[in-house]
Amino acid sequence: MRHARTFRGAGAVAVVAGALLLGGCGIQETEVIGAGSPATVEAFGGRDRLLFFRSPDGGLNPVMLVNESAIMIGPDYDESGTKGDVYSSGEDRPVPTDKLIMALLAGPREEDRAAGLTTSLPRPRRGGMAQVEVATGGQVTARVPIALGALDRTALRQLVCTIAYSQDSTGRSTVRLIGFDGVAQQDTCALDPA
């Protein structure tokens, strides 16, 4: 019986101490604050500089190619992205679409990866370059240095949306892709990254 009283006494002390800790430190009670969705990367203005990467939920997220970014291009381009000519865009001029495609194929930057962004696109074949032609009616044809035959829907949309927004601030251009494997795909981007 003596042990039971000690236990009850210890339990009462624990309840009182807990009440003092929770209520006695002067912190006001607040409502629950939701954590929201996973981190994303915001893109502001400059829709002709958007690259579209895969978000953690499987959708697409636009990322602005900033002025300080250098795009690795040229015949010596390799998978590490450390060789080749460097193209740096000026703030007052748009980035050419072929350069945006190559930046997209290079994959997300470190800060974009930290935000959970990835790519569904393979690296370009060694020495491959993108070539872009714009028809009078606004259709864009892009020859890309990757095979299109095995790409999933997300990968194709990454390319189409990046190209469409480089040509039109509403992203409504029709884009025809031609891979080095001879496969052709045509689509439009149905996203509003505002």
N, C-alpha and C positions, 0 to 999 in steps of 0.2 A: 504494500500500500504506500509505503514511503517513496518508492520509485515513481509511482503514478503521480503524486503531488509534484515532484520535481519536474516531470515531463509537462504537466499542465502549466506550471509556473514558467517554464522555458518557452512554451508556446505563446503564452500571454505576452511575455517580453518581446518575442519576435514580431507579434502583430502590432504592438505599440511602436516598436522601432521602425517597422515598415511604414506605418502611418506617418511618423515624423519625417522619414526620408522622403516620402512622396509628397506630403503636403506642407512640410515645414521649411522648405528652402526658398519660398517666395516665387516659384515659377507658376505663372498663370496657366490654367488648363486651356488647351486649344483643340480645335477639331482635327480630325485625321486629314492629312494632306496626301493626295495620290502621288505616286511616283511617276505617272505618265508612261509614255511609250519609250522604247529604246532611243538612245542618243542618235541624232541625225546631224548631217552637215547642211547648213543653210547656204543657199545660193542667192545672191542679191544682184539685180541688174545684169547687164552684160550677157544676155541670153545667147549671144553668138559665141560664148566661151564656155558653154556648159558641157560637162562630161557626165554620162549617166552610168552609175555603178549599182550593183545589187545591194539592197538594204537587208538587214537581218531578217525581216519578215518575208523576203523573197521578191519584193517589189523593186522599183527603181527609185534611186535618189539622185538628184542633180547636184553636181559639185562644180563650182566655178574654177576655171583654170586661171589662177592669179598671175599678175604680170611677172612676178619673180620666177615663175615656173619656167624651166627650160625643157623643151621637148627634144628627145633624142631621135634623130633621123639619120638617114644616109645609108650607103651600102655596107658600112662597117657595123651597123646596129647589131647588137647581140642580146641574148636573153637577160643579161644582167643590166642592160640599159646604160652601160658605161662608155660605150664607144659611139662614134658617129658625130655628125655636125650638130651644133646646138642652135636651135631657133628660139629666140626670146622675143615675145610679142611686146609691142609698145602699147601703152594704155589708149592711145588715140587711133589705133587701127585694129580691125578685126583679125582674129587668128584664122588663117586659111583652113578650110575644112579638111584637107588632107593632113595637115599638121595636128588637128584635133583628133582625127582618127588614130594617128600614131600615138598620141598622148593617151587616148583611151585604151589602146592595145598594150601600152606599157603598164597599165594597172593602176589601182588607187595608191595615192601617196601615203606615207606613214601616218599622218594625222587622220586621213580618211579611214585607213584600216583600224586605227584606234577607236573610231566612232562606229565600227562594226561593218563598214562597207567592204565588199569584195567584188570580184568580177567573175562572170561566167564565160568570158572570152579567153581563148588561148593566146599565147605570145605570137607575134608575127613570125613568119619564116625568115630565116637569115637573109639579109639583103633586100627584103621585100619593102615596098613602098605603096602607099595609098594613092590612087588617082581619082580625081573628081571632075565630072562634067555636069554642067547645068544647062538643061534644054530651055528653049524660049518659053514654054508653058510653065516652067518652074520645077519640073521633075528633075531630080538629082540622081545621077548614076555614079556609084562609087565602086571602083575596083579595089578590093581589100586584100592584103597579103596573108590571108588565112583561109582555110577551107571552110565553106559554109554548110556542107552536107551534114555534118554531125552536130551542129550547134543547136542548143535548145532555144525555146521561145524567149527566155530572159536575155540570152546573149544577142540574139537578133534585135531585140528591142533596145538594148544598150547602143548598138550601132545605129539603128534607125533614128532614135531620138537625138543622139549626139549630132548626127548629120542634119536632121530636119531643123533643129534649133540653130544650127550654124548658118542656115540659109534664110530662115524666116523667124522673127521673134515670137510668132504664135506656134511654131513647130508643126505647121500643117503641110509642109512640103511632102510630096510623094517621093519616097526613096527606093531606088532599085540598087540592090547589092549584087556584085558579082565576085565570087571567091576565086582564088587561084585554082581551085578544083573544078572550075567551070560551072558550078551550081549558082543559079540566080534566084533571088528572093525580092519581092516588092511589097512595101508596107508603108503605113503612115504612123506617126507617133500620136497616141491618144492620151497624152499626159499634159497637165497644167502645173508646172513646177513653181507657180507664183507663191 
